[in-house]
């Protein structure tokens, strides 16, 4: 029994030591504590920020939700970049010097009697006054009696025009993370690569889809506006983002009008969303086999099966034997270069030849009949500029 209580006591002592070590590790070092005191908001963690409230120069509240930052009233999608820039300054921005013993007269002189900006965030209050001659800016922090000179970047990020807090992008959601992009005319889906799934099924051009995503991500409205928006709707992952297509303000030269699903009415350049308004054929992959020759490992043409191993091509079927590498490459080059002159819905004859090209990570199977070809799973036929020669002798 005595031994039992000894073990219990040792266990409790070990647990206490572990707790003390953990507390000591979490306690900032003297150097770290000194650095924190030099920050505009000591101990502030932008990742935990959920609300920014500006009392001056005009009231506006920004709140963080699962989809990003939003303006509270009227409810509009906020510009995440603008908010993140301010939060970064609040977390990492530094105090350049401290002014002690500030009386009421000096406080007025420093612009803190009627601050340019009053900002409340995570229990802190910042009052931003006039510019310091050294290009800093005077601030008061919470209930501190001292006045501080903070780096200029604070007023540059916190003092932007109220209208600039609103996102001027066409979409509410982030287009770069979308798995589905859809308009009334077509749907693109990323399922082991991008495919057109409406109004037909076809492999999509990766470069065209990337260009569309970049257009949605980078383009910003010229201004707010008004107009008609009944022409095109745009959705990401099944969620409506905007309706667009009319003239902004009814003026032919005023640009393209869009009404975002949060109610924002925006004007863009006519050319800003040419891909959103493009016909579905724009996104079809024109190359029959969008693969690289040097990446190929297997080729099937009807009953013939070729495989490349250790840099050399071999015939696997119907009768195993070495293959002439130069002849294989000469055959594959026009096959890989083949692309559609136009597209059709015409199905191929049952006698069309099956062709399979594969790399280590991807395979594409198609049926070919002269100048017509269709990939497996597609409902679109590629009408090629010239017939493909599939006679083989390797």
N, C-alpha and C positions, 0 to 999 in steps of 0.2 A: 504494500500500500504506500509506503514511504517513497519507493522508487516511482510509483505512478504519479504522485504529486510533484516529484522532482521533474519528471518529464513534462508535465503540464506547465510548471513554472518556466522551464526552459523554452517551451513552445511560445508562451506568452511574451517572454523576453525577446525572442527572435522576431515575433510579429511587431512588437513595439519598435525594435531597431529598424525593421523594414519600413515602417510608417515614417519614422524620423528621417531615414535616408530619402524616401520619396518626397517628403515635405521640403527637405534641404535642396533636392534637385530642382524642385519647382520654384523655389525662392530665387528671384533674380540676383545675380552677383552685384557687388557694389558698382562695378563698371557698367553693367547692364542697366541698373537702376538710374545711374547718372545719365545714361543715354536717353532713357525713357523720359526723364524730366526735361530734356531738351526738345522733345517732340511737341508738336502743336497740341496734340491730345494724348498725354501719357497713357499708355496701356490700351489705346484704341485698337480694335481688331475689325477691319472692314468686312471680313467674312461674316461677322455677326450683326452687321448693321441691317436693320429692317425698315427704318424710316428716317427721312430727312425733312425737317420742317423749316421753311424760310419764313420769318415774320416780316423781314424787310429785305429788299425794297418793296416787294409786293408779295402777299401771302401765296405760298404754294407748298404742297405736301407731296413728297415722293415716297412710295412704299414698294418694298420688295416682295414679289410673289414667286411662285414656282417657275413661271415663264420669264421672269426678269423684273426690271423696275417699271413702275407705272406712276403716272400723275394721278392723284386722287380725285381732283375735281377741276374741270370735267375729266372723266376717266379716259386717259389716253396712254398709249404705250410710250414709255420714256426712252430717251436715248441712253442705252446702257454704257456707251463709251464715255459720254459726258459725266454720267454719275460715277463710273469707275475712276475717272481721272480725279474727281474731287475726293473720293474716298481714299485714293492712294496718297494724296497730299495730306489728308487728315491723319493717316496712319504713319507716314514716313516723313512728312514735312517737319522742319526744325525751327526752333526759336533762335534768332540771331543774337538778340540781347534782351536784357530785362531793365525796365525803368521802374525804380522804386519810389515810394513816397509821392505818389501822384495825387495832387489836390484837385478840387473841382474845376478850377480855372485851367490847369494844364490838361485835364481830361477833355474839356471842351476843345482846347487847341489841337488835341490829337485826333479830333473827329469822333470821339466816343460818346459825346453827349447825345448825338443823333447818329448812330452808326450807319454806315452804308449798308451793312448786311447784319442781320441777326439770324443765326443758324442754330437749331437744336438737333442733336443727334446722339442717340444712345445715352441719354441722361446728361449730356454735356451741352453747354451753351457757349457759343462763340459770338463775340461782337467785334466786327471788323470796322475799323475807323479809317483815318486818312493815310496817305502814303508817307512813308519815312524817307528822308533825303537820301538814304543809302539804297533806295529802291525796294525796301521792304514795306511792310504794312503794319500799322498799329492794331493790336487786338487785345481784348479782355477775355479771359477764360474762366467760365463758371463764376465762383465767388472770390476768385483771387483778388487781392488788393493791388497787386502789381499789374503794370501794363507791359506787354511783350511786343517785340518787333519780330514778325514772322516773315518767312520768305515770300517773295512776290507771287509765286505760283498759287498761293492760296486765293488771292483775289481774282486771279486769272481763271481759276476753275469754278469758284463759288459765285463770281460776279457776272456770269454770262446772262444775256437777255433771257427773260422768262420763257419766251417762245422756243429757245434752243434746248430746253429740257425735253421737249417732245421729240420722239423719233420721227425722222422725215423719210424713213424707209417705207417701201410699199407693203412689206409684210410685218405682221406682229411677231410670228415665230422666226427662229433662225433658219434661213433656207439652206445653210451649209450642212445641217444635221437632218434634213428632211429625207425620208425614204419614199415619199410619193409626192409628185407635183402634178397638179391637174388644172385644166381649164374646161370650159364647156365643150371644147373641140377635141381635146386629147388628154390622156393620162400617161405619165411616166412613173415607173416603179423600179426601185432598186432591190432586186431579188437575185443575188449572185451576179450582180452587174445590172446596168440600167436597161430596161425594156419598155417599149411602147405597149400598153395594154388596152388602149382605147383610141380610135374606133377599131383598130385591128391589132394583131399581136406581131411584134417584130423586135429584133435586136436594135437597141438604140445606139446612136453615135455617142461615145463617151465624151468626145471633145465638144459636141453641141450641147449636151446636158451640162457639162462643166461651165460652158459659156453662159448658159441660162442661169445657173446658180450664182455665178459671179455677178451677173447683171442684177439679179434680185438683191444680192448682198451689198453691193457697192453703190448702187444708184441712190441718190437722195433727191427729194422733191426740191423744186426751185422755190416754192412758197406754198402757203395755204390758198385755197380757192374754192370755186363752186362750179357745178356743171351737171351734165347728164352722164350716167354710168351704167347703162343697161347692156352694153355690148359684150363684155367678157368678165367672167368671175375667175378668180385664182384661189386655189386651195393648196395647203400643205398638210400632208398626212391626214386628209379628210376634214380639215378645219378651214373654213372660209377665211381668207386673209383680206381680200379686197375685191371691189368691182371697178372696172376701168373701161376706158375706150372712148368717152365723149370729149368734146372740146372744152377746155377750161374757160369758164365764164362766157361760153358761147362765142368767143373770139377765135377765128381761124389761126391767128398767130400766137395764141396764148398758151399753146401746149396741150398735153394730154391730161385729162382729169381722172382722178381716182378717188373713190371713197373707201377708206379702210374699214375693216369690220369693227374697230373701236370707235368709229364715228368721225375720225379725222378726215378732212377733205383736202386733197393735195393736188398740186399741179407739177407735172413732169415734162421734160422735153419729149417731142413726138417720137424720137428715135430711142428713148430710154428702154422701152420694153418691146422692141421689134421681135424678139424671140418669144415673148409671151403671146404675141398676136400672130405668130408664124403658123402656117399650116403644118399638119402632123408629119408630112413627108420630110420636112426640115430635120426631124429627129431620127429618121430611119438611118440605120448604118448602111452606107452605100457599098462598102467593101463586102464581098461575099464571105471572105475569111480574114477578119481583122487580126491577124497573127503575124509574128516575125518568123522569117525562115529559119534563123539560127536557133529558135526556141522549139521547133517542131521535134517531136520524138516518135510519132506514129502517123502513118498515112494509109488510109484504106480507099481504094478505088474499085468499086464492085467487089469481085472476089480477091483482088490483089491486096496484100497487107505488107507494108514496109515499116521497118523499125530502125531507129538510129541508136546505136550504142557505142560509147567511147569514140564519138565523132565519125563513125562509119555507118553508112546505110546498108541494110540487109533485107532481102526478100524473105518474109516469114511464111507467107502462103501465096499461092497454093503449093509451091515447092521451095523449101529453104535453100538459099544460095546468096552469095555476096551480090551487092548492087553497085552499079557504076555511079559514084557520088556526083560526078559532073552531070550525068543524064538526069538523075533525080532532081538536082537543083534547077536544071534547065526546064524541067517539067513543072516544078512547084512555083517558080517565079511568076509566070503569067496567071497561075491559079490564085496566088496571093494578091496579085495586082488587079484582078477582076473586080469591077464595081458596076453598080447599076447606072444605066443611062436614064432610066425612069422605073417606076414601080407599077405593078398591076395586081389585080385579084385573081388572075387566071391561074387555075391549078395546073400542075405539071402532069404529063402523061404517065401512066403506070410503068412504062418502059424506061423512065429516066434513071440515070446512073446515080447510085449512092456514093457520096464522097465524104470521108471523115478525116479531119486534120486535128491532131491533139498535141498539146504541150504537157509539161509535168502538172500544170495547174488548171488547164482548160481544154475543152474539146468543142469543136463545132462540126455538126453533121448537116449536110445539105444534099439535095437531089438536083442533078444537073441534066438539062436536056437542050443541047445546043447553046443558044444565047439566053436561055431562061433558066433560073435557078431559084430554089427556095430552101431556106434553112429549116431544120427540124424545129417544130414548135411555133414557127411563124405562120401567119395567114397572108403574108405579102410576098409576091413573086418579084424577084429582081430581074429586070429585063436588061441584059448586058449589052455593051456596045458591039461585041463580036462573040461568035460561038466559042466555047471552050473545047479544046482538043484533049480528049481523055484517053486516046490510044497510047499505050504504055509499052516501052521496051527498055528495060534497065539492065 
